[in-house]
C-alpha cells in the first residue's frame, strides 16, 4: 500500500512542474513588434506608425490568456506623404488637441480582458483601449503563431475616434463638411513578437 502514495506524490510533482513551467508573462520584443495606423477621409487615406513603448503577453498552456501594450503617441509618424513640409504639418496636427493631444497624453494603451480561441491560433480578443485617458472596450480578431519558442500575435483593431474625444471634422458632430469630412473609424494593425523560455 505504501508505493501508491509515493507514486501519486511523484505524479503530482511532475504535473505541477510541467504546467507551472508553461505559465509565463513574456516581455515583447519592441524592435520586432509594430503598430500601424490608417484613417480615411472623403478625399483619401493616410497611414503611418506608432512606436510600442512596452508590452507583454500572458502565454500559458499554449494559449494567450492576456497581455497589454502601450503606444508612445509622441512617436506617431505619417508614411503616405512624401513632401517633408506637408508630412510635418499633418504629423504635428495629429499630435495636437484636434486629435491625440500627444503632449498631454503621451501614451495610449490596450489591455486584454478576454482571449477566446478554439484552436490556439484564431482568437477573438476583447480589451480596454485607452486613448487620451479615456477607456472603452473593443473586440477584434487576432492570429497567434508559434514557431519554436517565438510567439507572434497579429491583430486588426478598429475603433471609433469620437469615443475618445477626437471629433475634428467628424460627420457625427458637424454638418455640411462635404469633402472635408474625416471618417470616425481608425484602424490599427498590431504585431507583437515575444520569446518563450
Secondary structure, 3 states (H helix, E strand, C coil): CHHHHHHHHHHHHHHHHHHHHCCEEEEECCCCCEEEEEEEECCEEEEEEEEEEEEEEEEECCEEEEEEEEEEHHHCCCCCCCCHHHHHHHHHHHHCCCCCCCCCCCEEEEEEEEEEECCCCEEEEEEEEEECCEEEEEEEEEEEEEECCEEEEEEEEEEEHHHHCCCCCECCCCCCCHHHCEEEEEEEEEEEEEECC
